[in-house]
Amino acid sequence: MHFLIDNCYSFEGYHLVETLLEEGHEVTGIHSSVLSDKEAHLSMYLGRHALFKEGIQKKDYAAYVTFFGEGERQVGAQRVDLHYHRSDDTNAEVQILLPILYGEWMPRDTDALQWEGKNIPFDDAFFRAHALPIQPVMQTVSKLLAGDTRSKNYRFYAKEVCPEQEDRTVIAFTRNLKDDLTALHQHYAKFSQFYK
């Protein structure tokens, strides 16, 4: 399948594109803003992949994926919006609500991640209760994009805080936060110059 991903060099976009490529899908990436040093670094990882192209192609896309409702381009494909909060102002056929995500290349400093303009320490109770690793979340998003999305609304939770009922399809994850954060801090120490 072929997907069009807007904001493809953002933290979230990069991980989704990488997952789709690993699963053998073709991906066209677009990114409307000027690239930061980190985004330019990530673009080099993606740009070397034979199944990745930049800029809208004359193709039939299985889905047009936007992050946070920011995409403006219309390509005639099913639009899927990924948000951190419920949004009623969307042109999307499918809406996926994300939790706080952590993983390689996320906006962060030594002790905290930056999320929605706030610093959230890694030992913060909210982070520990709700944050999920980006890689398995994007692997699941990839499967939703490639499959039959019977539901039009999805939401991800850590298994410990997952509600019993909600007005959307709930996807719960078990995670190993201690091991995840150890690996994440090692990555940050190795590549800290790209995180600035």
C-alpha positions in Angstrom: 0.0 0.0 0.0 1.1 3.6 -0.5 0.6 6.3 2.2 1.0 10.0 2.2 2.3 11.3 5.6 2.3 15.0 6.4 4.8 16.3 8.9 6.9 13.3 8.1 10.1 14.5 9.9 8.4 15.4 13.2 9.0 13.0 16.1 5.7 11.3 15.5 5.8 11.4 11.7 9.3 9.9 11.5 8.4 6.9 13.6 5.2 6.3 11.6 7.1 6.5 8.3 9.9 4.3 9.6 7.3 1.7 10.7 5.4 1.7 7.4 8.6 1.3 5.5 9.8 -1.6 7.7 6.5 -3.3 6.9 7.0 -2.9 3.2 4.7 -0.1 2.4 5.5 2.8 0.0 5.5 6.2 1.7 5.4 9.7 0.3 6.4 12.2 2.9 5.7 15.9 3.0 6.8 18.5 5.6 5.7 22.1 5.3 7.9 23.8 7.8 11.6 24.6 7.6 13.5 21.6 9.0 15.3 21.8 12.3 18.7 20.2 12.6 17.1 17.1 14.2 14.5 16.9 11.4 17.2 17.2 8.8 19.1 14.4 10.5 15.9 12.2 10.4 15.2 13.1 6.8 18.6 11.5 5.9 17.6 8.2 7.6 14.3 8.1 5.7 15.6 9.5 2.4 17.9 6.5 1.8 15.0 4.0 1.8 13.9 2.8 -1.7 10.2 2.9 -0.7 10.3 6.5 0.4 9.7 9.6 -1.7 9.4 13.2 -0.9 6.6 15.4 -2.3 3.2 14.5 -3.5 3.3 11.9 -6.3 0.7 11.0 -8.9 -0.4 7.9 -7.0 -3.5 6.4 -5.5 -2.8 6.7 -1.7 -4.5 4.3 0.7 -4.6 7.1 3.3 -3.5 10.7 3.8 -2.2 10.9 7.4 -1.9 14.2 9.3 -0.7 15.0 12.8 -2.8 17.4 15.0 -5.1 18.4 12.1 -2.3 20.5 10.5 -2.5 19.1 7.0 -3.9 21.3 4.3 -3.4 19.2 1.2 -6.3 17.2 -0.3 -5.4 14.2 -2.3 -8.6 12.3 -2.6 -7.5 9.6 -0.1 -9.1 8.7 3.2 -7.8 11.3 5.7 -6.5 10.0 9.1 -5.7 12.6 11.8 -3.6 11.7 14.8 -4.1 14.0 17.8 -3.2 14.2 21.5 -6.7 15.6 22.3 -10.1 15.1 20.9 -10.8 17.5 18.1 -14.2 18.2 16.7 -12.7 20.5 14.1 -11.4 17.9 11.6 -12.0 16.9 8.1 -10.7 13.4 8.9 -12.6 10.2 8.2 -10.6 8.5 11.0 -9.3 10.1 14.2 -6.7 8.5 16.4 -6.0 9.9 19.9 -2.5 9.4 21.1 -1.2 9.4 24.7 2.1 11.1 25.8 4.6 9.3 23.6 8.3 8.6 24.4 11.0 7.2 22.2 14.2 8.0 20.3 14.3 11.6 19.0 11.5 12.9 21.1 11.7 16.6 22.2 13.5 16.4 25.6 16.4 17.5 27.8 18.3 15.4 30.4 15.4 15.0 32.9 12.2 15.8 31.1 10.4 15.5 27.8 8.7 18.5 26.1 5.1 17.8 25.4 2.6 20.5 24.3 4.8 23.3 25.4 5.5 21.9 28.9 8.4 20.1 30.5 7.2 16.8 32.0 9.9 15.1 34.1 10.4 11.4 33.5 9.6 10.7 37.1 6.3 12.7 37.0 3.3 10.7 38.1 1.3 11.7 35.0 4.1 10.6 32.7 4.5 7.3 34.5 0.7 6.6 34.4 0.0 7.6 30.8 3.1 7.6 28.6 3.6 4.9 26.0 6.6 4.0 23.9 6.1 5.3 20.4 7.3 2.3 18.5 4.5 -0.2 19.4 2.0 2.6 19.1 3.1 3.4 15.5 3.2 -0.3 14.7 -0.5 -0.5 15.7 -1.3 2.7 13.8 0.4 1.1 10.7 -1.8 -2.0 11.0 -4.9 0.2 11.4 -4.0 2.1 8.2 -3.3 -1.1 6.2 -6.4 -2.9 7.5 -10.1 -2.3 7.5 -10.7 0.6 9.9 -14.2 -0.4 11.0 -14.2 2.1 13.8 -13.6 5.7 12.9 -12.2 6.7 16.3 -9.4 5.1 18.3 -7.6 5.9 21.5 -4.4 4.5 23.1 -3.9 3.9 26.8 -1.4 2.3 29.2 -3.1 -0.9 30.4 -3.1 0.3 34.0 -5.3 3.3 33.4 -7.4 2.0 30.5 -11.1 2.9 31.1 -13.7 0.1 30.7 -16.0 2.1 28.3 -15.4 4.9 26.0 -17.0 6.4 22.8 -14.1 5.1 20.7 -12.2 1.9 20.1 -9.7 1.6 23.0 -6.2 0.1 22.5 -4.3 -0.7 25.7 -0.6 -1.5 26.0 1.5 -3.1 28.6 4.9 -1.5 28.8 8.2 -1.9 30.7 8.8 1.8 31.6 12.1 1.2 33.5 13.8 -0.7 30.6 12.4 1.7 28.0 13.7 4.8 29.8 17.1 3.2 30.4 17.5 2.6 26.6 16.1 6.1 25.9 18.6 7.8 28.1 21.4 5.9 26.5 20.3 7.0 23.1 20.0 10.6 24.3 23.6 10.5 25.8 24.9 9.2 22.4 23.0 11.6 20.2 22.4 14.6 22.5 23.8 17.1 20.0 20.9 16.3 17.6 18.3 16.8 20.4 19.0 20.5 20.7 
